[in-house]
């Protein structure tokens, strides 16, 4: 076979090979890669967007989840603050703006000119709230009637004696006539006073202006002497009494505040007692303003600022958490999607804030809202 024939045979075999169809494996489509199923996509997405606790104890929280939890942070700034003293107090009425009406004697309650006052009704000083009609036994009434009859007889004798002396004026010394006249006037006043006291009601008047805080009477009620009938309070002038177990603390107090349902109470230190009560010194604070209504007898947990200084970062109380009953901790926003729990030591500042004295560095970003939700991530 000539060389030309060999070349022709090779070209023919090569052309046959190139023209042959390419067969795929059975049942497979190699046009484009198979798309993953929808459940697989959902699982992958949810796994990537679910917050989780990392092996080092920190949290990985994606940005969408942070927005859903409404997390808020605050930059910690180290400054000097006036620390506060935590005290338990009770709301009381200002002694100069509150009053109590008590029965001076046993008697029966009768309505005043406008009826009996109701709770919360505003009254003015000197207003008649009710009448107290004395209730006497039959023996007491008999004694008073007998005394009145005796005075009537004495008055009639004195009146006739004075009339005779006046007829004999000139022969009877003037001093005897004056003495008879004075005796008649005295008997007339005694008789009038006794007659007016027989069954006359006693007016119960308000000692101060304010509102009726407590009413312990109904119409026709029989009360004893010294029994409390009405309590009057001026809601704009209240005080808080607290107890300090260290007398030296009373010398360094200033403003105070307390958190109550619905608002904050601001107070100012008014003074301290000099006599221990149950091994504690009573302290008085005057209520300056309150964004929530207060009631006499209500208990408060107040924070009274002192004149000392403590250095640290002020943060809201809502930032404090306790993990598994351990020490007080806060969450730090360490990275865009990473949160780290750090133990801290705090001192009270006011009703809404504390001072972190240990555990924070300047410029640390502390979670102030939603910290309790981060603690639930496992």
Residue, then its C-alpha position, 0 to 999 in steps of 0.5 A: x500500500x502506497x503512502x498516499x493510500x495510508x493517509x487517505x485511510x487515516x483521514x476517513x477514520x478520523x472523519x467517521x469518528x468526528x461524525x459519530x453521536x455522543x451518547x449520555x448516561x442513561x436517564x441523565x440530563x447534562x444540559x444544565x445543573x439540577x437546581x436544589x429543591x425548595x425545602x433545601x433552599x429554605x433550610x439553608x436560608x433559615x440556618x444562616x439567619x438563625x441566631x445561635x450561641x457560639x462555642x466561646x459563649x458569645x452570640x451570633x445574631x444576624x442584622x434582621x433578627x436584631x431589628x426584630x428584637x428591637x435591640x438598642x445600644x449605648x456607648x459607655x462613657x466613663x465619668x464622675x457621678x454622685x452615687x445614690x443610697x438605696x432606701x425603702x420609704x413610705x408616702x406620707x402627708x405633709x404635716x402642714x398640709x394634712x389633717x385629721x378630724x376626731x370626735x371630741x366627745x361621744x355623739x351621733x353623726x349628722x349631715x353637714x350643710x352639704x351632706x357628708x363629704x365623699x372620698x376624693x372631694x376637695x374641701x376648703x379650710x373651715x368648711x363644715x363637714x358634719x355635725x356631732x350631736x352629743x349623746x347623754x345617758x338618762x342620768x346625765x340628762x337629769x343632772x343637766x335639767x336639775x342644774x338648769x332649774x337651779x340656775x333659773x331659780x337663782x337668776x329669778x332671786x337675783x333679778x328681784x333683789x336687783x329690782x328692790x335695790x333700785x327702788x331703794x336707790x339713795x338709801x341702799x349703797x351703790x356698791x350693793x346695787x352694783x354687786x346685785x347687777x353683776x350677780x344677775x348678769x353672771x347667772x344669766x350667762x351661766x343659764x344661757x351657756x347650760x341651756x345652749x349645751x343641752x343637745x346642741x350639735x358640734x360642728x366638725x370643720x376642716x382644719x386644712x384645705x385638701x381632699x378627703x383621703x379617708x372617711x369613717x362615718x355614716x349618717x346616724x353613726x354613734x362614735x366615741x371620743x377621740x375616734x377618727x372621723x375624716x382624714x384630709x390630704x393635699x395631694x400636691x404636698x406629700x412627703x416620703x419617710x425612709x429609714x437609714x441604719x447608718x446615721x452618718x448617711x443623713x449628712x450627705x443626702x440631696x436629691x432622690x428619685x423613685x420608680x413607681x408604676x406609671x412614672x418617676x417620683x422626684x424628691x428633695x431631702x428635707x431633714x433627718x430625725x435625732x432619735x432612733x426608731x427600731x435601730x434606724x434613723x428616720x429620714x424625710x424627703x419632700x416630693x417635688x414632682x411625680x408623673x404618676x399618682x401617689x397614695x398616702x401609705x404607698x411604699x417606695x424603693x427610692x435612690x437618694x443621691x449623696x455628695x460623694x463621687x464615684x467614677x464609672x459609666x452610667x447605663x440604664x437598669x434595663x441593661x443589667x441581666x443575670x445569667x443562670x443566677x450568676x453575677x450581674x452582667x451586661x451584653x456588649x455589641x462586640x461586632x456587627x453580628x456578635x454579642x458578648x456577655x460581661x460581668x460588671x459591678x454596679x452602684x445605684x445612681x437614680x431610679x432609672x440608671x446605675x453606675x458601672x464601676x468595674x467591668x466596662x471600658x470606655x467606648x464599649x457599646x452596651x445593649x440597653x434594650x432587649x438584653x433579656x431577649x439575648x439571654x434566651x438564645x441558646 
